[in-house]
Amino acid sequence: MQRRGFIALAGCAAIDWPFFARAQQRGQTRHIAVLMGGLTQGDEGGQAEAAALETGLKDLGWNPGRNIDIDYRWPGAELDSVRITANEIVSTRPDLVITRSTPATAALQHSGLPLVFTLVAADPVSSGFVQSFGHPGGNITGFTNFQASVGSKWLELLKEAAPAVSRIAFLFNPQTAPFAEDYVHAAQAVAPTLGAAVIAAPCGNAADIEAALAARASEGGGGIIGMTDTFVTEHRALIIENAARYRLPAVFGVRSVAPNGGMMAYSADYPDIYRRAAGYVDRILKGEKAADLPVQEPAKFTLSINLKAVAAMGLTMPSTLVTRADEIIE
């Protein structure tokens, strides 16, 4: 009887083991890392992006501290810091990585880890991140935040807000935004029809920014386009300060610049991108391959206008532009 009981028990264990294995797998904690390229931890915009990601994950049943751990890393915009932090992430071997920005994605593209990128302003195909938008291949997929054609949109908005601007400095750092020329060319293509000239203003440090803006101020009719570039975002306070000093009307490609004193911003809705990215995290953690998940473009854009900054420039914002704005800062 004891022998038969043992056999019966063993048989039950053999039958039930796959069930228990699946249950254990369902209950295990998954680990993801988020490389917040271009930002330091205190950045309000970055905190909003992280909150949107966690909201999206919770909606899909992933609760931080219970069945998923999220390791945020905030390296700032300095490229060496981004690369060092990327190597630290690789050493922890997370189940998946989310990257923020083109440099952060480049730093991890050869890690072999499943990767969901966000806010990549470069063409992810020509950058070598994916094979195509529809079929990324490899272990990488994600969400872009602009196409280069938005360069013309920024110029059109700036001319609508400040018709007198005629010579516009297009600010970017060639190291953090090697894709910037495509955006500059898009703006330059429409500039003659708008009575303007767009001057590429590559900058590598604060002194370069100050020199570029002083040059535009000295010629008259100056304006600024600050593109979506981690360098521009990191130096936004300096750019805003000099724009105010020289009364240079400006438009930026990052929404967070406007609440901090920038005159105007036209940007993809970053928190919305992070909510959508949570869906890809969910699908990959449940067994789908990044190679099969198409790269997606932004679904929402935000036009932000800072009326205090507008007044400081001695301008009156056209009512047609104000009514189109998604965010008015007074």
Buried (B, 14 or more C-beta within 10 A) or exposed (E): EEEEEEEEEEEEEEEEEEEEEEEEEEEEEBBBBBBBBBBEEEBEBBBBBBEBBBEBBBEBEBEBEEBBBBBBBBBBBBBEBBBEBBEBBBEEEBBBBBBBBBBBBBBBBEBEBBBBBBBBBBBBEEBBBBBEBEEBEBBBBBBBBBBBBBBBBBBBBBBBBBBEBBBBBBBBBBBBBBBBBBBBBBBBBBBEEBEBEBBBBBBEEEEBBBEBBBBBBEEEBBBBBBBBBBBBBBBBEBBBBBBBEBEBBBBBBBBBBBBBBBBBBBBBBBBBBBBBBBBBBBBBBEEBBBBEBBBBEBEEBBBBBBBEBBEBBEBEBEEEBBEEBBEBBE
